[in-house]
C-alpha cells in the first residue's frame, strides 16, 4: 500500500455537504438531530 496525501479541506467540505443534506432530510421528516458522546474507560 502506498502513502497518499489527503486534502483535509476538500474532504471536510465533502463531509459537511453530506451531513447538511442528511440533516435537512431528517428535519423535513420531523426528526430533531443531535449529537451524543459516549465515554468508555477510566
Backbone torsions as a table, in degrees:
resi	resn	phi	psi	omega
1	UNK	NA	129.5	179.5
2	UNK	-94.4	154.0	179.5
3	UNK	-74.3	148.0	177.3
4	UNK	-130.3	142.2	173.0
5	UNK	-90.3	127.0	-178.3
6	UNK	-104.2	130.1	176.2
7	UNK	-80.6	100.7	-176.0
8	UNK	-61.3	-38.1	-179.3
9	UNK	-66.6	-42.8	179.5
10	UNK	-66.6	-41.8	179.0
11	UNK	-64.6	-42.7	178.1
12	UNK	-60.2	-43.5	179.9
13	UNK	-61.8	-43.8	-179.7
14	UNK	-63.4	-44.4	179.5
15	UNK	-64.6	-43.0	-179.9
16	UNK	-62.4	-40.4	178.4
17	UNK	-63.5	-40.7	178.0
18	UNK	-64.4	-43.4	178.4
19	UNK	-64.7	-40.4	-179.1
20	UNK	-60.9	-43.4	178.9
21	UNK	-63.1	-46.6	-178.0
22	UNK	-66.0	-42.1	179.5
23	UNK	-64.2	-40.0	177.7
24	UNK	-60.8	-40.8	177.9
25	UNK	-63.2	-43.9	-180.0
26	UNK	-63.8	-44.2	-179.5
27	UNK	-62.6	-40.4	179.9
28	UNK	-66.2	-21.8	177.7
29	UNK	-92.5	3.3	177.9
30	UNK	86.2	13.1	179.8
31	UNK	-94.2	132.1	177.3
32	UNK	-92.4	105.0	-179.3
33	UNK	-69.2	151.3	179.2
34	UNK	-149.2	-178.2	-179.5
35	UNK	-130.7	132.5	179.2
36	UNK	-125.8	147.3	177.7
37	UNK	-125.1	131.7	177.6
38	UNK	-116.6	118.3	179.1
39	UNK	-96.0	129.4	-178.7
40	UNK	-122.0	135.6	177.2
41	UNK	104.5	-170.5	-177.7
42	UNK	-81.6	NA	NA
